[in-house]
């Protein structure tokens, strides 16, 4: 049975622009259905870890508290953003004070008018956790923070795990983390749920657990076993014929990881003839389909065009991206070959490679514009137009690179294949749905 604690920040609407640490004014234990508000005794040191009074305890005797850091960051003109609703309530294990920020005036300039509100739970453990701690195990509790409106309906609910030091780690993470923690509420939302000008945060605490990552446990053997199945061809039920050489495969693996290749075997035929490639290249691609997520980088660099060509043809987007990354990482793109690579990347929809080549072209435009290779761009009006926009810095898109956007797509399990504007659109839609 979880414990439920309430923390109330009075006069939340009248927060001073000077900022500082907010400690709850009152707390209540409603596990027993009692809603009696008790005065929160302020710690002398300004941090919750200096509490010595037995207050805000869960049902097993652990003591809890909340601290909200209010920071109104000033711009270079020493002006505070007048829009008091432009802030975020964040959950964080990092509690950065305004006194520390004053030691770094550059931070104030870079952040400009971005006030931050950081909400931090803190827990002290009784001796019952010492046995596990002494063995080197990490103790955690599952914590759920809840904000409700005046009708009692949940406006925001977020689950975390906290270890013995009070550090937080979001569970089922869906938001990008930063040095200021993970967003819990924004300004307008928190203002709209005030009760008599007070912000009430509900803290639901589940029983203590030992962090499973404390144990040294074996990883799954699935990947190694599947790759072994590919290498020995055992139990193969379909075959690819490439230049007279038969390559065994398994329909179930193709169904899961290479749907286009799987579609070739919808009839009773168990053998499909593949043209336009070599057995070596096709086998290299199949090995990735079978779970080899660390393909030979040297091979990728030497044959990046062939790998991109075949993966583009059969829609193996992961390996196509690997080939682009390997070519960029090799630092073999220079002024002598950037035009050809830019045209190739554009034709094959290699958005990662195209962005890199485009940036190199922009940085060396004065040298490249007078070469014969520049004339090759004249046959591609669309690409030439994109290049001119990039050279003149007229693009209105975000500063996020394709690589960073792909990282976000992978984090949120979204389709990562597409140009920057498409990735931005998918990310925006995902955030709106969240």
N, C-alpha and C positions, 0 to 999 in steps of 0.2 A: 504494500500500500504506500503510495507516494505521499510526501508531505507537501503542503501548499502554503506558501508565505506570501504576504502582500507587503509592498514597500511604497510609501506615499511621499512624493515630493511636493510640498505645499508651495503655493504662489509661483507655480511653474511659468505662468504667463508673464510674470514680472521679473524675469531673470535679468540681472544686471549685465550690461554690456562689458563690464570689466572682466567677466569670466571667472573661472576658478573651479574648485571641486565642489560638487553637490553631494551631500550625504542625505539619505532619506530622513524626513522629519519624524515619521511614524512608521511602525510596522505592525503586522497582525498575522497570527497563526490561525488559519481557517481550516486546518486539517480536521479539527473536531467540530467544524461548522460554526465556530464562534467567530464573530467579526469585531472583536474588541481591539481598538487601536491603542497602541502603547507608544510612549515617547522614545525615540531612538537617541541613545546617549552618544554624543559626538566624541570621536577619538581625539586624543590630545595631539598626536603626531600628524593628523591630516590624512592618514591612510588607515584603511579598515583593519589591517593586520595588528594594529595596536589596541584593538578592543579587548577589554578585560572583563566586561560585564556579561553575564549569561543572558543573552537576548537573541531573538530571531533564530531559534533552534529548530531543527527538523525533529522528526519523531524518534531518532536514534541518538540525539544529543549533539549533532554537528551544528556549528554556529555559522550563520550566513549573513551576508550584508551586500549592499549595492552601492556603487559609487559612480557618479556621472561627472565626467570632466567637461566643463563648459569652456570652450575656447573660441573667442571672437578674433580671428586673425585679421590684422590690419594690413592695408596696402602700403605701397612705398610712400604715399602722402600722409601716412599715419591716420587714415580714415577707416572707420568701422563700417562694414556693410550695413546700410539702414534697413535692409530687408531681413527682419528678425525671423521670418519663416524659412529662410534659406539655410537650413542646417540639417544634420543627420544625427540620429541617436544610434550609436554603434556599440556592439559588443566587442570587447577587446581584452586581451591579457597584457597589453602594453598600455601603461598609464603614464602618459607624457604630460608633465605639468607645464603651466605657462612660464614658470620661473626658468625651466630648462629651455623653453623656446626663445626666451629673451637673449640667451647666449648665442643664438644662431639667427641673426637678423635676416640672413638670406632666405631662410625658410619662410619668414613672413612675406617677403617680396614674391617668392615663387607661388605661394598658396593664394596670395591676394585676398579677395573677399570671400573666403570659404570658411565660415565658422564650423566647428566640429563639436558634437556631443558624444562622449564615449561613456557607455554604461558597462560597468564591470562588476560581476559577482565575485565575492570572496568567501572562502570557506576555511574553517579550521577543523582539523580532524582530532578526535579523541584517541586515546592510546590503543583502541581496538584495531587500528590500522598498522601499528608498529611491527607486528609479526611479519606481515607481507612486505612492508617497507624494508625491514632488515634483511630480507632475502633478495632484495633488488627488484621486486615487482612494483609496477606503477599502479597506484590506486586511482580510480576514477569514480565519479558519480555522473549520472545522466541528469542534466538540468534542462528544463523547458521554460523559456521566458514567454509570457503571454501578455498582450495588451488587449483590453476590451473597450467597447463603446458604452454609452450610458444605458443601453438596453441589455448589456451583458454578453452581446455577441462578440466573438473573437475577431479582432482587427488584424492582429499579427501574432504568429506562433512560430517559435524557432527552437530547435533542440540542439543542445551542446553536450560535450563531455568535458569535465574538468578534472585535472589531476590533483595530486596532493599539495601542489604549490598554488593552486587556484587558477592555473592557466587554462584557457578555453580553446576547444577545437570544435568547430561546427560539425554537426552530423548531417549527412545528405546535402553537402555543400552545393549551392546553386548560384552563389554570388562571388564576385571577384574579391579576394582578400587584399588588404592594404596594410600599411604600417599603423593605420588608425583603426584596425579591426574590421569587423563585418557589420554592414548596415543592418539595423533593426527597425528603426522608424525614421521617417523624414519629418521635416518641420510642420507642414500643414496637417499631416496625419496625427502627430502627437498633440497639436493644438486642438484638433477636433474631438479628442477623446478625454479632455479634461473634465474632472468631476469637482465642482466648486473650486475651480482654478487650481486643481491639484492633478498631477500625473501619477497614476497608480500602475505599478508593474507587478505582475503576478509571477512568482517563482515556484515551479513545481519540481521537487527533488525526488528522484528515485533512489533505490538502495545502492550502496557502494558496490563497485565491481572491481576486479583486478583487470587491468588493461591486457587484452589478449596478445597485443604486440610485445608484451614483456617476455613471452615465451619463444623459444627457438623451435619453430615448427617447420616441417618440410613443405616445399611448394608443390603444386600440382604437377604430375608427370604427363599431363595431357599433351603439351606441346612437343616434348621430346618423343613421345610415343607416336604421335601423328606424323612427325617428320621421319621417324624410322619406318613407318608404314609406307610413306612416299618413296623412301630410298630403296626398300626391298621389293616394293610392288605387290606385297602379299594381299590377297583377297581383293585385288583390283577387279572391277566389274565393267569398266569402260576403257577405251584406248584412243590416244591421239596419234595419227600417222603423220609424221613430219619428215619430208624428204626420204621416205622409205624406212624410217626408223619408228618403231612403235613405242610410245610412252604410256605406261599404265597409269590409271587414275581411279578415283572412287566417287561415284555419283553423289553420295551424301556430303562429302567435303565440298564438291563443286556447288551443290545446292546451297550450302551455307555461305561460302566465301567467293564464289565466282558464278553468279547466276546466268551470265551470258554464255559462258562455256557449258553450263549445265543444260541450257535450253537446246543445245545441239543434239542432246540424247533423248528427246521427247518421244521418238519412235522406238521400234524394237532394235534398231541398229546399235551396236556396241562399239563401233569404230568410226571415227570422224577424221577426215583428211584436212590437215591444216596447211595452208599455202602462204607464201610470202614471208617466211621466217626460217630460222634454223632450229634444229633439235636442241642445241645448247641454249639458245635464247628462250625458247618456249619452256624448256625444263627449268631455267632460272626463274621464270615468271610463276610456274606451277609451284615451285618450292616456297615462294612467298605466299601463295594461296593456301599452302599446307601449314602455315604458321611461322615461317622463318622471318621474324621481324628485325633481323640484323643481316640483311643481304650484303654480299661482298662489295664494299665501297669502291675498291679498285676497279672491279668489273663495271660498276655503275658509271664511273667517270669515263672509262674507255669506251663504253657502248651506250652512253646516255641517250643518244638520239634513237638508237634501235629499241632500247628499253621503253622510252617514252612512246615511241610509235606503236609497239605491240600492246602496251598497257592501255594506251588511249583507244586502240581498236577493240579490246576486249573488256574495257571498263574496270581495270584493276587500279583504281585511283590511288591507293596507298603506295604501291610500288612506283607509280608515276611520280608521286611527290618525293619519294626517296631518291629517285634519279635526279630530280631538279636540285634537291638539297645537296646531293653529293657533288654535282657539277659546280654549284656555287661555292661549296666549302673547299674545293680543290684549288681555288684561286687561279684557275687557268683561263678565266675570261678577261680579255684585255682589249685595248683599242683596235688591235688587228682583227679580232674575230667577233667583236660585240655586235656588229650589224647583222651578220649571219645568224648569230644566236638569238638576237631580238626578233628577227623575222620568223625563225623557227619556233620560238616560244609563243609568238602571237598566233601562228597557224595551228599549233597543236594545243592551244588553250592551256599553256603552262604558266599560270598566273604568278607563281613564286619566282620562277626563272625570269619571266618577262619583267617583273618589277625591278629585279636586280640589274638586268641588262639596261633597262630604261634609265635607272639612276646613274649607271656608269656612262651612258650616252650623254645624259644631261651634264654630268661633271666634266666631261671631255668634249663638250659640244663644239667649242671653238676650233679644236683640232680635227674633229671628225666631219664637220660640215663641208670641209674643203677636200675631202677624199673621194675617190671613185666609189667607195662602198656606200656613201650617202645616197648616190643616185639609185641604188637598189630599192630604197624606201619609196621612191617616186611611184612605183607600181602598186603600192599599197596605201591608198588614200586614208583609210581609217587609222592605220598605224602611224602614218605621218602626222595626222591631226592630233593624235594622243601625244606624240612626242613634242609637238610644238606647244601644246598646252602645258606639258610638264616643264619644258624649257623656260616658259614665261611665268611659271608658278601660278597659273590661273585655276588650278584644280581646287574645287570647293569641298573635297572629301576630307574626312577626318585624317589626322596625322598617324593613325594606327597603320602599321605595315600589314601586308598580306600574311606574313609569318605570325604576327601577334594575333591577328583575327583567326587564323587557322588554329592557334592554341586555344582560343576561346571556343571555337566550334567543337574541338575535341573534348574540351572540359565539359561542355553541355551536351555532348553526344549529338551534335548537329552535322548536317552534310557540309563538309569542308571544301568541296570542289566548286570553284566559281571565282569570278573576278571580285575585286574589293567591294564594289557597290552591292553585289548580290550577297556577299557575306555580311555586310553591314545590315542589309534588309532582314536577313534571317535572324541575326542577333537581336535586332530591334523587336521583331515579332516575338522572339522567345521571351524577352524581358517583359513585354506587354502581357503575354500569357501568364508569366509568373506572378 
